[in-house]
Amino acid sequence: MLKVFVDSGSSIKPEEASKYDVKLIPLNVILDDKEYKDGVDLDYDVFYDFLINQKKFPKTSLPDLVELEKQVTECTQAGDDVVIVTISGKISSTHDSIKKMFENNPKVRVLDSQMAVGGMRLIVDEINRCRDKSLDEIESRVNDLIPRIHIMAIPETLEYLHRGGRLAKFEYMIGSFLKIKPIIGFKDGHVAVHAKKMGMKSSMNYIAKALEELECDPSYDIVASYTYNKQNLDDLVAMVDKKYLPQIRVYDDLDPAIACHWGPNAFGLIFVGKKVEAEK
């Protein structure tokens, strides 16, 4: 039998674990000197009060690797194969730490999602489609899917991505001083700018049209994500061609470990395209 573990960079909630048939690996979020398990014991009101009102930037740290090793070992000793999906190794040391821990165990495969949030959910969906396959086949299927996953999000401000080290200073300065609304996603595992648009409506329109331009695959969900306030996301969904609306089955209020980098009032869509986005 196959067991799938995924870290909380996926923003999969504990109450969704059975739906995705996964075991969650909570990252840690640190507010001042107090440590919380992401998505487990950190109240959203407490988190956003710290982020917005106290104007302090939370820290994130590795999950409990001792507990993870214990759980995975229990699975392999019971005869199970294990796949572990992690947040991009380019923005977190979680992947490298876990991969090193299991590098000599042939029954464990640690996969770098090269992204976060809804993209990781779509990877888990793909794994669930091929649970009866070998670890090599599962890894191959995931690697084929990753370039087709498009994360397109609009942060209200670039401040949080910059302060958290997820966005280069040049991109931060351009976006902040010129009042440009960038569409942010991932490229080769790094946070990257898809496009720069003047004004919120223009940016939303870019994402809505991307579903058609990149030939959104109808066999996968579209994940609609937001932080703190869902209004911007609702406005974006209202611009989406109605033929795609049945695919928007997941609305994700991002977990604190990710929301602290995107900041409040960020929003976007994550989907699988039949096309890979062209170089800008």
C-alpha positions as CSV (number, residue, x, y, z in Angstrom):
1,M,0.0,0.0,0.0
2,L,1.1,3.6,-0.7
3,K,1.2,6.2,2.0
4,V,1.4,9.9,1.0
5,F,2.8,12.6,3.3
6,V,2.7,16.3,2.4
7,D,3.9,19.3,4.3
8,S,1.6,22.2,5.2
9,G,3.1,24.4,2.5
10,S,0.4,22.8,0.5
11,S,-2.2,24.6,2.7
12,I,-4.1,21.3,2.9
13,K,-6.0,21.6,6.2
14,P,-6.2,18.8,8.8
15,E,-9.9,18.4,8.1
16,E,-9.0,17.8,4.4
17,A,-6.4,15.1,5.0
18,S,-8.9,12.3,4.6
19,K,-10.2,13.8,1.3
20,Y,-6.7,13.8,-0.2
21,D,-5.8,10.6,1.6
22,V,-2.6,12.1,3.0
23,K,-0.7,12.5,6.3
24,L,0.2,16.2,7.0
25,I,3.6,17.4,8.0
26,P,3.1,20.8,9.8
27,L,5.7,23.4,9.2
28,N,6.4,25.6,12.2
29,V,5.4,29.3,12.5
30,I,7.1,31.5,15.1
31,L,5.3,34.6,16.4
32,D,7.8,36.5,18.6
33,D,9.3,33.6,20.6
34,K,6.3,31.3,20.6
35,E,6.2,28.4,18.1
36,Y,3.1,27.0,16.5
37,K,2.3,24.1,14.3
38,D,1.1,25.5,10.9
39,G,-2.6,24.7,10.4
40,V,-2.9,22.9,13.7
41,D,-2.7,25.2,16.8
42,L,-2.4,28.7,15.4
43,D,-5.6,30.7,15.4
44,Y,-6.1,32.8,12.3
45,D,-7.2,35.9,14.2
46,V,-4.0,35.7,16.4
47,F,-1.9,35.3,13.3
48,Y,-3.4,38.2,11.3
49,D,-3.3,40.4,14.3
50,F,0.4,39.8,14.6
51,L,0.9,40.3,10.9
52,I,-1.3,43.3,10.2
53,N,-1.8,45.2,13.5
54,Q,1.5,44.6,15.2
55,K,3.4,45.0,11.9
56,K,5.7,42.1,12.8
57,F,6.9,39.5,10.4
58,P,6.5,35.8,11.5
59,K,9.2,33.3,11.0
60,T,8.8,29.8,9.7
61,S,10.9,26.8,10.4
62,L,11.3,23.1,9.7
63,P,8.7,20.6,10.7
64,D,9.3,18.1,13.5
65,L,11.7,15.7,11.7
66,V,11.9,13.3,14.6
67,E,8.1,12.8,14.5
68,L,8.1,12.5,10.7
69,E,10.9,9.9,10.8
70,K,8.9,7.9,13.4
71,Q,5.7,8.0,11.3
72,V,7.4,7.1,8.0
73,T,9.3,4.3,9.6
74,E,6.1,2.8,11.0
75,C,4.7,2.8,7.5
76,T,7.7,1.2,5.8
77,Q,8.0,-1.5,8.6
78,A,4.4,-2.3,7.9
79,G,5.3,-3.0,4.3
80,D,4.1,0.3,2.8
81,D,5.8,2.5,0.2
82,V,5.9,6.2,1.1
83,V,5.8,9.3,-1.1
84,I,6.6,12.6,0.6
85,V,5.7,15.9,-1.3
86,T,7.4,19.0,0.0
87,I,7.2,22.7,-0.6
88,S,9.8,23.9,-3.2
89,G,13.3,23.3,-2.2
90,K,14.3,26.6,-3.7
91,I,12.3,28.6,-1.0
92,S,12.6,26.2,2.0
93,S,15.2,23.8,3.4
94,T,12.4,21.4,4.2
95,H,12.9,19.3,1.1
96,D,16.7,18.9,1.4
97,S,16.4,18.0,5.1
98,I,13.7,15.3,4.5
99,K,15.4,13.9,1.4
100,K,18.7,13.5,3.3
101,M,16.9,11.7,6.1
102,F,15.5,9.0,3.8
103,E,18.0,8.9,1.0
104,N,19.1,5.4,1.8
105,N,15.5,4.0,2.2
106,P,14.3,2.5,-1.1
107,K,10.7,2.4,0.1
108,V,10.6,6.2,0.5
109,R,10.5,8.8,-2.3
110,V,10.8,12.5,-1.5
111,L,9.4,14.7,-4.2
112,D,10.2,18.4,-4.6
113,S,6.9,20.1,-5.7
114,Q,8.9,23.1,-7.0
115,M,6.0,25.2,-5.8
116,A,3.5,25.6,-3.0
117,V,-0.1,25.8,-2.0
118,G,-2.7,24.7,-4.6
119,G,0.1,23.4,-6.9
120,M,0.9,20.8,-4.2
121,R,-2.7,19.9,-4.0
122,L,-2.8,19.2,-7.7
123,I,0.3,17.0,-7.4
124,V,-1.3,15.0,-4.6
125,D,-4.4,14.6,-6.9
126,E,-2.0,13.2,-9.6
127,I,-0.5,10.8,-7.1
128,N,-3.9,9.6,-6.1
129,R,-4.6,8.8,-9.7
130,C,-1.7,6.4,-9.9
131,R,-1.4,4.9,-6.4
132,D,-1.1,1.4,-7.8
133,K,2.0,2.3,-9.8
134,S,5.7,2.0,-8.7
135,L,7.5,4.8,-7.0
136,D,9.5,5.4,-10.2
137,E,6.3,5.7,-12.2
138,I,4.7,8.0,-9.7
139,E,7.7,10.3,-9.6
140,S,7.7,10.3,-13.4
141,R,4.0,11.3,-13.6
142,V,4.6,14.1,-11.0
143,N,7.6,15.4,-12.9
144,D,5.6,15.5,-16.1
145,L,2.7,17.4,-14.4
146,I,4.8,20.0,-12.6
147,P,5.6,22.2,-15.7
148,R,1.9,22.3,-16.6
149,I,0.8,23.6,-13.2
150,H,0.2,27.4,-13.2
151,I,0.1,29.4,-10.0
152,M,-1.1,33.0,-10.8
153,A,-1.6,35.2,-7.8
154,I,-1.9,38.9,-7.0
155,P,-0.6,40.2,-3.7
156,E,-2.0,43.4,-2.3
157,T,1.5,44.5,-1.6
158,L,5.0,43.0,-2.4
159,E,6.3,43.9,1.0
160,Y,5.7,40.5,2.6
161,L,7.3,38.5,-0.3
162,H,10.3,40.8,-0.2
163,R,10.7,40.8,3.6
164,G,10.4,37.0,3.7
165,G,13.2,36.7,1.1
166,R,10.9,35.3,-1.6
167,L,11.1,38.2,-4.1
168,A,14.2,40.0,-5.4
169,K,14.7,43.6,-4.4
170,F,14.6,44.8,-8.0
171,E,11.1,43.3,-8.6
172,Y,9.9,44.6,-5.2
173,M,11.1,48.2,-6.0
174,I,9.7,48.2,-9.6
175,G,6.3,47.0,-8.4
176,S,6.1,49.2,-5.3
177,F,7.3,52.5,-6.8
178,L,5.5,52.3,-10.2
179,K,2.3,51.0,-8.6
180,I,2.3,48.0,-10.9
181,K,0.2,45.0,-10.0
182,P,2.4,42.0,-10.8
183,I,1.0,38.5,-11.3
184,I,3.2,36.2,-9.1
185,G,3.8,32.5,-9.4
186,F,6.6,30.0,-9.5
187,K,9.3,29.3,-12.1
188,D,11.9,26.6,-11.7
189,G,11.0,26.4,-8.0
190,H,11.5,30.1,-7.4
191,V,8.8,32.8,-6.8
192,A,8.7,34.7,-10.1
193,V,6.7,37.4,-11.8
194,H,4.5,36.2,-14.7
195,A,3.5,39.6,-15.9
196,K,3.1,43.2,-14.8
197,K,-0.1,45.1,-15.3
198,M,-1.4,48.5,-14.4
199,G,-4.3,48.3,-12.1
200,M,-6.2,45.5,-10.3
201,K,-8.8,44.9,-13.1
202,S,-6.1,44.5,-15.7
203,S,-4.3,42.0,-13.5
204,M,-7.5,40.0,-12.8
205,N,-8.3,39.9,-16.5
206,Y,-4.8,38.5,-17.3
207,I,-5.4,35.6,-14.9
208,A,-8.9,35.0,-16.2
209,K,-7.7,34.9,-19.8
210,A,-4.8,32.6,-18.9
211,L,-7.2,29.7,-18.4
212,E,-8.0,29.8,-22.1
213,E,-4.6,30.8,-23.4
214,L,-2.9,27.9,-21.5
215,E,-5.7,25.5,-22.3
216,C,-6.8,24.7,-18.7
217,D,-7.2,21.0,-18.5
218,P,-10.8,20.1,-17.5
219,S,-9.7,16.8,-15.9
220,Y,-8.2,18.7,-12.9
221,D,-9.6,21.1,-10.3
222,I,-8.9,24.8,-10.4
223,V,-7.8,25.9,-6.9
224,A,-8.9,29.4,-5.9
225,S,-6.7,30.7,-3.1
226,Y,-6.8,33.8,-0.9
227,T,-5.5,35.3,2.3
228,Y,-7.6,37.0,5.0
229,N,-10.3,38.4,2.8
230,K,-12.1,36.6,-0.1
231,Q,-13.6,39.6,-1.8
232,N,-10.8,40.1,-4.4
233,L,-11.0,36.4,-5.2
234,D,-14.7,36.5,-5.7
235,D,-14.2,39.5,-8.1
236,L,-11.7,37.4,-10.1
237,V,-13.9,34.4,-10.3
238,A,-16.7,36.6,-11.6
239,M,-14.4,37.4,-14.6
240,V,-13.7,33.7,-15.4
241,D,-15.4,32.2,-18.4
242,K,-18.4,30.3,-17.2
243,K,-17.2,27.0,-18.8
244,Y,-14.4,26.9,-16.2
245,L,-16.6,27.6,-13.1
246,P,-17.5,23.9,-12.5
247,Q,-13.7,23.2,-12.1
248,I,-13.4,25.7,-9.2
249,R,-14.2,23.2,-6.5
250,V,-11.5,24.2,-4.0
251,Y,-11.4,27.6,-2.1
252,D,-8.3,27.8,0.0
253,D,-7.8,30.3,2.8
254,L,-4.0,29.9,2.9
255,D,-2.3,28.5,6.0
256,P,-0.1,31.0,8.0
257,A,3.2,29.5,6.9
258,I,2.4,30.7,3.4
259,A,0.1,33.6,4.1
260,C,2.9,35.4,6.0
261,H,4.9,35.7,2.8
262,W,2.0,36.7,0.5
263,G,0.4,39.1,3.0
264,P,-3.3,39.8,3.6
265,N,-5.7,40.2,0.7
266,A,-3.6,38.2,-1.8
267,F,-5.6,36.0,-4.2
268,G,-5.3,33.9,-7.3
269,L,-6.0,30.7,-9.3
270,I,-3.9,27.5,-9.6
271,F,-4.7,25.2,-12.5
272,V,-3.2,22.6,-14.8
273,G,-2.8,23.7,-18.4
274,K,-2.3,21.6,-21.5
275,K,0.3,24.2,-22.4
276,V,3.5,25.3,-20.6
277,E,3.7,29.1,-20.2
278,A,6.0,30.7,-22.8
279,E,9.1,32.5,-21.8
280,K,8.5,36.3,-21.3
